Amino acid sequence: MDAVSRSHDVNSSAMVHPLFETEVTALERRRSDRTAAIKRLRASKAEAERQQLIQGRIDGREWVDDAANYEALKRAGGKRQPLPEPLGSAMGAAAIRSRPARPMHR
């Protein structure tokens, strides 16, 4: 019996190696897909935050123009966040300030 089993020794490493490589390749592909998804989601988050900040500035400017009073402005003073680039530049900030004027409601 030992003679038969020794004569039919199978190299299990040679059998397992292709399966192992296939699994490692699949894991690397999934990791790469996750990395791409994380990168895409971070960019999406940054853009959403940028848009919210811009809209907040526009809404705040409209509130000041239309409804704010002295006490409200005093409470809100100093809570301004810097604009993201390129809107933090003079050209970008001017674009926000140059929005069309709304008629005054009195």
N, C-alpha and C positions, 0 to 999 in steps of 0.2 A: 504494500500500500504506500509506504514511504517512497518507494522508487517511482511509483506512478505520479504521486503528488509533486515530487521534485522534478520530474520530467515535464510537467505542465505548469511550471512556475509562471505566473503572470506578473508582469511589471505593472503593479497598480498605479504607480506614479504616472506612467505613460497613459493610462486610461483616465485618470482624474485630471491631469494637467489641462487638456482642452476644455473640460467642463469648468475648471477653475478660471481659466482665461476668459471664457465666455461670461461668467458671473462678474468677474472684475471689470470687464468692459461695460457690462450693463450698469454696474454701480457707478462707474466713472461718468457714463452718459447721464444717469439720473442726477448726479452731483452737479454736472455741468448745466443741466436743465434748471435745477434749483438755483444755481448761481445766477443764471440769466434772469430767472423770475424775480429773484431778490433785487437784482440791479434795476429791473424794469419797475418794480413796485417802489423802490426808493426814489427813482426819478419821478414817478407818478405822485408820490407823497410831496416831494419838494415842489412840484408844479402846482399842486392843489394848495399848499401853504402859501406859495407866492401869489396865486390868484385870490386867496382869501384876504391876504394883507392888502393887496391892491384894492379889492372891493371895499374893505374896511376903511381905507383912506378916502375913497370916493364917497361912501356913506357918511363918514365923519364930516367931510367937507360940506355935504348937503345938509347935514344936521346943523352945523355951525351957521350956514347961510340961511336956513329956514326956521329953525326952532330954538336954538340954544339961547340961554340967558347967562348973565354974568356968573351966578353961583354955579351953574352946571359947568361952565368953562373953567372956573377956578378949581372945581373938583377933578376935572379931567386933565388939568395941566400936568405936563411932564410925563405922561404915560405913552408917549409916542415911540414906536419902534422904527428902526431904520428900514428904508425900503431895500428890497433885494436888488442886486445888479441885474440888468442895466438900468432898472428904474431908480436906483439910488443915485445915478448920475444926474447931472443938471438937465440933460436932454430928456431922460425918462421922467424925472419929477415934473418938468415943464409940461410933458404930455398929459399927466394927471391933472395939473392945475388948469390946463387949457380946455377942459371939457366945456361943452356948451352951457351957458348960464341958464338957470331955471328962473322962471318968473317968481317974484316975491309974493308970498301969500300974507296978506295983512288983515 
